[in-house]
Amino acid sequence: MSDDIVLTEAPEAERYEIRVGGELAGFLEYRGRGDVRALVHTEIDPAYEGRGLGGRLVGFVLDDVRAREGMTIVPVCSFVHKYLAEHEEYLDLLQPHIRKAFHL
């Protein structure tokens, strides 16, 4: 199996996808098309677990949100919430009232 990893957004499905060797390995679903994006669910296929793909996917999503000036996030997904707690450099992307959950 090839380890070529490709990360993309599939806006028609309101999700980001991670593919390994051309195969769908996981996705992160979101809701919202305006300046606020709720990150609602992250899923990695069990065949690909333990390879750091979930973290790589969340990092890609947060970098994409940062590139869209003025966009903020609401981390509904527990995996995204945990990732943010460990990667404080992304906390500025949170809706201001949600930052309190991270003790800011």
DSSP file (Angstrom, degrees, kcal/mol; ACC not computed):
  #  RESIDUE AA STRUCTURE BP1 BP2  ACC     N-H-->O    O-->H-N    N-H-->O    O-->H-N    TCO  KAPPA ALPHA  PHI   PSI    X-CA   Y-CA   Z-CA
    1    1 A M              0   0    0      0, 0.0     2,-0.1     0, 0.0    20,-0.1   0.000 360.0 360.0 360.0 134.5    0.0    0.0    0.0
    2    2 A S        -     0   0    0     19,-0.2    20,-0.0     1,-0.1     0, 0.0  -0.462 360.0-148.4 -73.5 145.2    1.3    3.4   -0.9
    3    3 A D        +     0   0    0     -2,-0.1     2,-0.4    17,-0.1    -1,-0.1   0.168  49.1 137.9-100.1  17.4    1.8    6.0    1.9
    4    4 A D        -     0   0    0     16,-0.0    17,-3.0     1,-0.0     2,-0.5  -0.509  40.3-157.7 -63.6 119.8    1.0    9.0   -0.4
    5    5 A I  E     -A   20   0A   0     -2,-0.4     2,-0.4    15,-0.2    15,-0.2  -0.898  12.8-176.6-108.8 127.9   -1.3   11.2    1.8
    6    6 A V  E     -A   19   0A   0     13,-2.4    13,-2.8    -2,-0.5     2,-0.4  -0.990   6.2-165.3-126.2 128.6   -3.6   13.7    0.2
    7    7 A L  E     +A   18   0A   0     -2,-0.4     2,-0.3    11,-0.2    11,-0.2  -0.948  20.4 158.3-114.2 131.7   -5.8   16.1    2.2
    8    8 A T  E     -A   17   0A   0      9,-2.2     9,-3.0    -2,-0.4     2,-0.4  -0.949  38.1-116.7-145.5 163.1   -8.6   17.9    0.5
    9    9 A E  E     -A   16   0A   0     -2,-0.3     7,-0.3     7,-0.2     3,-0.1  -0.880  14.5-164.9-100.8 139.0  -11.9   19.7    1.2
   10   10 A A  E > > +A   15   0A   0      5,-3.6     3,-1.7    -2,-0.4     5,-1.2  -0.756  11.9 177.7-117.4  80.0  -15.1   18.3   -0.3
   11   11 A P  G > 5S+     0   0    0      0, 0.0     3,-0.9     0, 0.0    -1,-0.1   0.795  75.4  62.8 -59.7 -30.4  -17.4   21.3    0.2
   12   12 A E  G 3 5S+     0   0    0      1,-0.3    -2,-0.0    -3,-0.1    -3,-0.0   0.792 113.1  36.7 -64.6 -26.0  -20.4   19.6   -1.4
   13   13 A A  G < 5S-     0   0    0     -3,-1.7    -1,-0.3     2,-0.2    17,-0.1   0.365 110.8-123.5-102.4   1.7  -20.3   17.1    1.4
   14   14 A E  T < 5S+     0   0    0     -3,-0.9    16,-2.7    -4,-0.5     2,-0.3   0.952  74.6 100.3  50.7  56.0  -19.3   19.7    4.0
   15   15 A R  E   < -AB  10  29A   0     -5,-1.2    -5,-3.6    14,-0.3     2,-0.4  -0.993  67.5-126.9-159.1 161.7  -16.2   17.8    5.0
   16   16 A Y  E     -AB   9  28A   0     12,-2.4    12,-2.3    -2,-0.3     2,-0.3  -0.861  30.7-153.8-106.3 148.2  -12.4   17.5    4.6
   17   17 A E  E     -AB   8  27A   0     -9,-3.0    -9,-2.2    -2,-0.4     2,-0.4  -0.921  12.2-156.2-126.9 149.8  -11.0   14.2    3.6
   18   18 A I  E     -AB   7  26A   0      8,-2.3     7,-2.9    -2,-0.3     8,-1.4  -0.996  15.8-169.5-122.9 128.5   -7.7   12.4    4.0
   19   19 A R  E     -AB   6  24A   0    -13,-2.8   -13,-2.4    -2,-0.4     2,-0.5  -0.929   9.6-160.6-119.4 141.6   -6.7    9.7    1.5
   20   20 A V  E >  S-AB   5  23A   0      3,-2.6     3,-1.9    -2,-0.4   -15,-0.2  -0.983  82.2 -13.9-121.5 120.1   -3.8    7.3    1.7
   21   21 A G  T 3  S-     0   0    0    -17,-3.0   -19,-0.2    -2,-0.5    -1,-0.1   0.831 130.3 -54.7  58.2  31.8   -2.7    5.7   -1.5
   22   22 A G  T 3  S+     0   0    0    -18,-0.5     2,-0.4     1,-0.3    -1,-0.3   0.302 114.8 115.9  86.1  -9.5   -5.8    7.0   -3.1
   23   23 A E  E <  S-B   20   0A   0     -3,-1.9    -3,-2.6     1,-0.0     2,-0.4  -0.757  75.5-109.6 -96.4 138.7   -8.1    5.3   -0.6
   24   24 A L  E     +B   19   0A   0     -2,-0.4    -5,-0.2    -5,-0.2     3,-0.1  -0.522  40.3 171.5 -65.4 118.7  -10.4    7.3    1.8
   25   25 A A  E     -     0   0A   0     -7,-2.9    20,-3.2    -2,-0.4     2,-0.3   0.635  58.0 -32.9-104.2 -20.6   -8.8    6.9    5.2
   26   26 A G  E     -BC  18  44A   0     -8,-1.4    -8,-2.3    18,-0.3    -1,-0.3  -0.986  50.4-145.9 178.2 176.3  -10.9    9.4    7.1
   27   27 A F  E     -BC  17  43A   0     16,-2.4    16,-2.8    -2,-0.3     2,-0.4  -0.986  11.4-141.3-157.2 161.1  -12.8   12.7    7.2
   28   28 A L  E     -BC  16  42A   0    -12,-2.3   -12,-2.4    -2,-0.3     2,-0.3  -0.976  24.6-149.5-128.7 116.2  -13.8   15.7    9.3
   29   29 A E  E     -BC  15  41A   0     12,-3.1    11,-1.6    -2,-0.4    12,-1.3  -0.606  17.3-179.0 -87.4 144.7  -17.3   16.9    8.9
   30   30 A Y  E     - C   0  39A   0    -16,-2.7     2,-0.4    -2,-0.3     9,-0.2  -0.909  15.9-148.3-135.0 165.4  -18.3   20.5    9.4
   31   31 A R  E     + C   0  38A   0      7,-2.1     7,-2.7    -2,-0.3     2,-0.0  -0.987  55.1  57.8-132.7 145.0  -21.4   22.7    9.2
   32   32 A G        -     0   0    0     -2,-0.4    -2,-0.0     5,-0.2     5,-0.0   0.154  43.9-155.4 109.7 135.8  -21.6   26.3    8.2
   33   33 A R  S    S+     0   0    0      4,-0.0     4,-0.1    -2,-0.0    -1,-0.1   0.376  73.8  67.9-120.3   0.1  -20.8   28.2    5.1
   34   34 A G  S    S-     0   0    0      2,-0.5    37,-0.0    37,-0.0     0, 0.0   0.271 113.3 -54.4 -94.8-138.1  -20.3   31.7    6.5
   35   35 A D  S    S+     0   0    0     36,-0.1    37,-2.9     1,-0.1     2,-0.5   0.526 119.9  65.4 -84.5  -6.9  -17.6   33.1    8.8
   36   36 A V  E     - d   0  72A   0     35,-0.2    -2,-0.5     2,-0.0     2,-0.5  -0.971  62.7-171.1-120.9 129.6  -18.3   30.4   11.5
   37   37 A R  E     - d   0  73A   0     35,-2.5    37,-1.9    -2,-0.5     2,-0.6  -0.972  12.0-150.5-122.7 120.1  -17.6   26.7   10.9
   38   38 A A  E     -Cd  31  74A   0     -7,-2.7    -7,-2.1    -2,-0.5     2,-0.9  -0.796   9.0-149.1 -87.9 121.8  -18.7   24.1   13.4
   39   39 A L  E     +Cd  30  75A   0     35,-2.3    38,-2.7    -2,-0.6    37,-0.9  -0.818  28.1 168.4 -92.9 105.4  -16.3   21.1   13.3
   40   40 A V  E     +     0   0A   0    -11,-1.6     2,-0.3    -2,-0.9    38,-0.2   0.740  48.7  10.7-101.2 -25.8  -18.7   18.3   14.2
   41   41 A H  E     -C   29   0A   0    -12,-1.3   -12,-3.1    36,-0.1     2,-0.4  -0.940  47.2-167.1-161.6 132.2  -17.2   14.9   13.6
   42   42 A T  E     +C   28   0A   0     -2,-0.3     2,-0.4   -14,-0.2   -14,-0.2  -0.974  15.6 177.5-119.3 135.2  -13.8   13.3   12.9
   43   43 A E  E     -C   27   0A   0    -16,-2.8   -16,-2.4    -2,-0.4     2,-0.5  -0.988  12.7-170.0-142.4 129.8  -13.5    9.7   11.8
   44   44 A I  E     -C   26   0A   0     -2,-0.4   -18,-0.3   -18,-0.2     5,-0.1  -0.976  35.9-110.7-116.3 130.9  -10.5    7.6   10.7
   45   45 A D    >   -     0   0    0    -20,-3.2     3,-2.7    -2,-0.5     4,-0.4  -0.342  27.5-122.6 -56.7 134.8  -11.1    4.2    9.2
   46   46 A P  G >  S+     0   0    0      0, 0.0     3,-1.0     0, 0.0    -1,-0.1   0.792 110.7  65.1 -53.1 -29.8   -9.9    1.5   11.7
   47   47 A A  G 3  S+     0   0    0      1,-0.2    -2,-0.1   -22,-0.0   -22,-0.0   0.694 108.9  39.9 -65.9 -17.4   -7.5    0.2    9.1
   48   48 A Y  G X  S+     0   0    0     -3,-2.7     3,-0.8   -23,-0.2     5,-0.4   0.336  87.3 123.5-113.6   3.9   -5.6    3.5    9.3
   49   49 A E  T <   +     0   0    0     -3,-1.0    -4,-0.0    -4,-0.4     0, 0.0  -0.255  62.8  35.5 -67.5 155.5   -5.7    4.2   13.0
   50   50 A G  T 3  S+     0   0    0      1,-0.0    -1,-0.2     0, 0.0    -3,-0.0   0.577  89.6  96.8  81.7  10.7   -2.5    4.7   15.0
   51   51 A R  S <  S-     0   0    0     -3,-0.8    -2,-0.1     0, 0.0    -1,-0.0   0.305  97.8-109.4-112.9   6.3   -0.7    6.5   12.1
   52   52 A G  S  > S+     0   0    0      3,-0.0     4,-1.9    -4,-0.0     5,-0.1   0.645  77.5 132.1  77.9  13.7   -1.4   10.1   13.3
   53   53 A L  H  >  +     0   0    0     -5,-0.4     4,-2.6     2,-0.2     5,-0.2   0.854  65.8  56.9 -70.5 -33.9   -3.8   10.7   10.4
   54   54 A G  H  > S+     0   0    0      2,-0.2     4,-2.5     1,-0.2    -1,-0.2   0.942 110.4  43.9 -61.8 -47.1   -6.5   12.2   12.7
   55   55 A G  H  > S+     0   0    0      1,-0.2     4,-2.5     2,-0.2    -1,-0.2   0.889 113.0  51.8 -64.2 -39.6   -4.1   14.9   14.0
   56   56 A R  H  X S+     0   0    0     -4,-1.9     4,-2.0     2,-0.2    -1,-0.2   0.906 110.7  48.9 -63.5 -40.3   -2.8   15.5   10.5
   57   57 A L  H  X S+     0   0    0     -4,-2.6     4,-2.4     2,-0.2    -2,-0.2   0.931 111.7  47.7 -64.8 -47.0   -6.3   16.0    9.2
   58   58 A V  H  X S+     0   0    0     -4,-2.5     4,-2.7     1,-0.2     5,-0.2   0.921 111.0  51.8 -62.6 -43.1   -7.3   18.4   12.0
   59   59 A G  H  X S+     0   0    0     -4,-2.5     4,-2.3     1,-0.2    -1,-0.2   0.902 109.6  50.1 -58.3 -41.6   -4.2   20.4   11.5
   60   60 A F  H  X S+     0   0    0     -4,-2.0     4,-2.1     2,-0.2    -1,-0.2   0.916 111.1  48.8 -62.3 -44.5   -4.9   20.7    7.8
   61   61 A V  H  X S+     0   0    0     -4,-2.4     4,-2.5     2,-0.2    -2,-0.2   0.935 112.0  47.9 -62.1 -47.2   -8.5   21.9    8.5
   62   62 A L  H  X S+     0   0    0     -4,-2.7     4,-2.4     1,-0.2    -1,-0.2   0.877 110.8  51.2 -65.1 -37.1   -7.3   24.5   11.1
   63   63 A D  H  X S+     0   0    0     -4,-2.3     4,-1.7    -5,-0.2    -1,-0.2   0.888 110.4  50.1 -64.4 -38.1   -4.7   25.8    8.7
   64   64 A D  H  X S+     0   0    0     -4,-2.1     4,-0.7     2,-0.2    -2,-0.2   0.910 110.2  49.3 -66.2 -42.1   -7.3   26.1    6.0
   65   65 A V  H >< S+     0   0    0     -4,-2.5     3,-1.2     1,-0.2     6,-0.4   0.920 109.2  52.9 -62.0 -43.2   -9.6   28.0    8.3
   66   66 A R  H 3< S+     0   0    0     -4,-2.4    -1,-0.2     1,-0.3    -2,-0.2   0.870 103.4  57.6 -60.2 -36.8   -6.8   30.3    9.3
   67   67 A A  H 3< S+     0   0    0     -4,-1.7     2,-1.1     1,-0.2    -1,-0.3   0.686  92.2  75.9 -68.9 -17.2   -6.2   31.0    5.6
   68   68 A R  S X< S-     0   0    0     -3,-1.2     3,-2.3    -4,-0.7    -1,-0.2  -0.776  94.3-128.5 -97.2  92.0   -9.8   32.2    5.2
   69   69 A E  T 3  S+     0   0    0     -2,-1.1     3,-0.1     1,-0.3    -2,-0.1  -0.051  84.9  11.2 -47.2 129.6   -9.5   35.7    6.9
   70   70 A G  T 3  S+     0   0    0      1,-0.3    -1,-0.3    -4,-0.2     2,-0.2   0.330  91.1 132.4  87.3  -7.2  -12.1   36.3    9.6
   71   71 A M    <   -     0   0    0     -3,-2.3    -1,-0.3    -6,-0.4     2,-0.3  -0.567  32.5-174.3 -79.8 141.9  -13.3   32.7    9.8
   72   72 A T  E     -d   36   0A   0    -37,-2.9   -35,-2.5    -2,-0.2     2,-0.3  -0.825  11.5-133.0-127.7 169.7  -13.7   31.1   13.3
   73   73 A I  E     -de  37  94A   0     20,-2.8    22,-1.8    -2,-0.3   -35,-0.2  -0.861   9.4-153.3-126.0 158.0  -14.6   27.7   14.5
   74   74 A V  E     -d   38   0A   0    -37,-1.9   -35,-2.3    -2,-0.3     2,-1.6  -0.974  23.1-144.9-123.6 112.1  -16.8   25.9   17.0
   75   75 A P  E     +d   39   0A   0      0, 0.0   -35,-0.1     0, 0.0   -37,-0.1  -0.579  36.6 155.4 -84.8  85.7  -15.2   22.6   18.0
   76   76 A V        +     0   0    0     -2,-1.6   -36,-0.2   -37,-0.9     2,-0.2   0.873  52.3  85.4 -73.5 -38.2  -18.2   20.3   18.6
   77   77 A C  S  > S-     0   0    0    -38,-2.7     4,-2.3    -3,-0.2   -36,-0.1  -0.451  75.5-142.0 -68.4 130.9  -16.1   17.2   17.9
   78   78 A S  H  > S+     0   0    0      1,-0.2     4,-2.4     2,-0.2     5,-0.2   0.826 101.2  56.1 -65.2 -31.7  -14.3   15.9   21.0
   79   79 A F  H  > S+     0   0    0      2,-0.2     4,-2.2     1,-0.2    -1,-0.2   0.911 109.2  45.9 -66.7 -41.6  -11.2   14.9   18.9
   80   80 A V  H  > S+     0   0    0      2,-0.2     4,-2.6     1,-0.2    -2,-0.2   0.908 111.2  53.3 -65.6 -41.8  -10.9   18.5   17.6
   81   81 A H  H  X S+     0   0    0     -4,-2.3     4,-1.8     1,-0.2    -2,-0.2   0.925 110.9  46.3 -58.8 -45.9  -11.4   19.8   21.2
   82   82 A K  H  X S+     0   0    0     -4,-2.4     4,-1.2     2,-0.2    -1,-0.2   0.901 110.8  52.8 -63.7 -41.8   -8.6   17.6   22.4
   83   83 A Y  H  X S+     0   0    0     -4,-2.2     4,-1.1     1,-0.2     3,-0.5   0.918 108.7  50.0 -60.4 -44.0   -6.3   18.6   19.5
   84   84 A L  H  < S+     0   0    0     -4,-2.6     3,-0.3     1,-0.2    -1,-0.2   0.870 105.5  56.4 -64.2 -37.0   -6.9   22.3   20.3
   85   85 A A  H  < S+     0   0    0     -4,-1.8    -1,-0.2     1,-0.2     3,-0.2   0.802 114.2  40.4 -63.9 -27.7   -6.0   21.7   24.0
   86   86 A E  H  < S+     0   0    0     -4,-1.2     2,-0.3    -3,-0.5    -1,-0.2   0.570 117.3  48.8 -96.1 -11.6   -2.7   20.3   22.9
   87   87 A H    ><  +     0   0    0     -4,-1.1     3,-2.0    -3,-0.3    -1,-0.2  -0.668  61.5 173.4-130.4  75.6   -2.0   22.9   20.1
   88   88 A E  G >   +     0   0    0     -2,-0.3     3,-1.5     1,-0.3     4,-0.3   0.644  66.8  81.6 -62.3 -15.8   -2.6   26.3   21.6
   89   89 A E  G 3  S+     0   0    0      1,-0.3    -1,-0.3     2,-0.1     3,-0.2   0.648  93.6  49.8 -65.6 -12.1   -1.4   28.0   18.5
   90   90 A Y  G X  S+     0   0    0     -3,-2.0     3,-2.2    -6,-0.2     4,-0.3   0.460  79.3  96.7-102.3  -2.9   -4.8   27.5   17.0
   91   91 A L  G X  S+     0   0    0     -3,-1.5     3,-1.5     1,-0.3    -1,-0.1   0.751  71.2  70.1 -63.4 -23.2   -6.9   28.8   19.9
   92   92 A D  G 3  S+     0   0    0     -4,-0.3    -1,-0.3     1,-0.3    -2,-0.1   0.668  89.1  65.7 -67.0 -13.8   -7.2   32.2   18.2
   93   93 A L  G <  S+     0   0    0     -3,-2.2   -20,-2.8   -21,-0.1    -1,-0.3   0.623  82.2 101.4 -81.3 -13.1   -9.5   30.5   15.7
   94   94 A L  B <  S-e   73   0A   0     -3,-1.5   -20,-0.2    -4,-0.3     5,-0.1  -0.376  89.5 -98.0 -70.9 147.6  -12.2   29.8   18.3
   95   95 A Q    >>  -     0   0    0    -22,-1.8     3,-1.7     1,-0.1     4,-1.1  -0.459  42.8-116.2 -55.3 135.6  -15.3   31.9   18.6
   96   96 A P  G >4 S+     0   0    0      0, 0.0     3,-0.6     0, 0.0     4,-0.4   0.843 113.1  52.3 -51.8 -41.4  -14.4   34.3   21.5
   97   97 A H  G 34 S+     0   0    0      1,-0.2     3,-0.4     2,-0.2     4,-0.2   0.732 106.8  54.8 -69.9 -19.2  -17.0   33.1   23.9
   98   98 A I  G X4 S+     0   0    0     -3,-1.7     3,-1.9     1,-0.2     4,-0.4   0.718  87.3  77.9 -84.5 -22.4  -15.8   29.5   23.4
   99   99 A R  G X<>S+     0   0    0     -4,-1.1     3,-1.7    -3,-0.6     5,-1.4   0.784  79.8  72.4 -57.4 -26.0  -12.2   30.4   24.4
  100  100 A K  G > 5S+     0   0    0     -4,-0.4     3,-1.9    -3,-0.4    -1,-0.3   0.825  86.6  63.1 -59.7 -30.9  -13.4   30.4   28.0
  101  101 A A  G < 5S+     0   0    0     -3,-1.9    -1,-0.3     1,-0.3    -2,-0.2   0.739 103.8  48.4 -65.1 -21.2  -13.6   26.6   27.8
  102  102 A F  G < 5S-     0   0    0     -3,-1.7    -1,-0.3    -4,-0.4    -2,-0.2   0.193 121.6-110.4-102.5  14.3   -9.9   26.6   27.2
  103  103 A H  T < 5       0   0    0     -3,-1.9    -3,-0.2     1,-0.1    -2,-0.1   0.865 360.0 360.0  60.7  41.6   -9.3   29.0   30.2
  104  104 A L      <       0   0    0     -5,-1.4    -4,-0.2   -13,-0.0    -1,-0.1   0.386 360.0 360.0-105.6 360.0   -8.3   32.0   28.1
